[in-house]
Amino acid sequence: MASEVITKEKMDYTIDVLVTMIVDELADTTGRDRNEILPEFVVSKTGKALYDTSTKLWCNGPSYIVDMYLEEIAKS
């Protein structure tokens, strides 16, 4: 079976949906407001790695990425 080419638009949409799930999980876990978490996550190392499609971080589920992000901010 030939592999399907995913357009940049579809990939961006997929990552945006994943970020929404990540922010929701972070809000539920921490009790913080989603509107505060979103900009912090997007500029974090984890957020930047997620939007860099070459890292393939987007292949992981939101819980994995939440754990990665929480580890990152714990080290800060």
DOVO-835150 format. One line per 3 residues: number of its first residue (from 1); for each residue x, y, z of C-alpha. Coordinates in nm, 2 decimals. Layout:
% residues N
NUM> X Y Z; ...
***
This chain:
% residues 76
1> 0.00 0.00 0.00; 0.14 0.34 -0.10; 0.18 0.59 0.18
4> -0.05 0.89 0.17; 0.11 1.24 0.16; -0.01 1.46 0.44
7> -0.04 1.82 0.34; 0.11 2.09 0.56; -0.24 2.22 0.63
10> -0.36 1.88 0.76; -0.05 1.84 0.97; -0.09 2.18 1.12
13> -0.45 2.10 1.20; -0.36 1.77 1.35; -0.10 1.93 1.58
16> -0.34 2.21 1.68; -0.60 1.95 1.78; -0.33 1.77 1.98
19> -0.23 2.09 2.15; -0.60 2.14 2.25; -0.60 1.80 2.41
22> -0.27 1.86 2.58; -0.39 2.20 2.72; -0.71 2.04 2.84
25> -0.52 1.76 3.02; -0.28 2.01 3.17; -0.58 2.23 3.30
28> -0.75 1.92 3.45; -0.42 1.81 3.61; -0.30 2.14 3.75
31> -0.63 2.32 3.80; -0.50 2.62 3.60; -0.69 2.81 3.34
34> -0.65 2.69 2.98; -0.60 3.05 2.86; -0.29 3.08 3.08
37> -0.15 2.74 2.99; -0.18 2.76 2.61; 0.07 3.05 2.54
40> 0.32 2.90 2.80; 0.30 2.56 2.63; 0.33 2.69 2.28
43> 0.66 2.87 2.35; 0.81 2.59 2.56; 1.07 2.35 2.44
46> 0.81 2.08 2.43; 0.56 2.30 2.23; 0.83 2.40 1.98
49> 0.93 2.04 1.94; 0.57 1.94 1.88; 0.53 2.20 1.60
52> 0.86 2.09 1.45; 0.72 1.80 1.25; 1.06 1.65 1.19
55> 1.08 1.55 1.56; 0.77 1.32 1.51; 0.66 1.42 1.86
58> 0.31 1.46 1.72; 0.30 1.08 1.68; 0.27 1.04 2.06
61> -0.04 1.08 2.25; -0.13 1.39 2.46; -0.05 1.22 2.79
64> 0.30 1.14 2.68; 0.35 1.50 2.57; 0.19 1.64 2.90
67> 0.44 1.43 3.10; 0.73 1.56 2.88; 0.61 1.92 2.94
70> 0.56 1.88 3.31; 0.92 1.73 3.33; 1.05 2.04 3.14
73> 0.88 2.29 3.37; 0.99 2.10 3.68; 1.35 2.15 3.57
76> 1.30 2.52 3.52
***
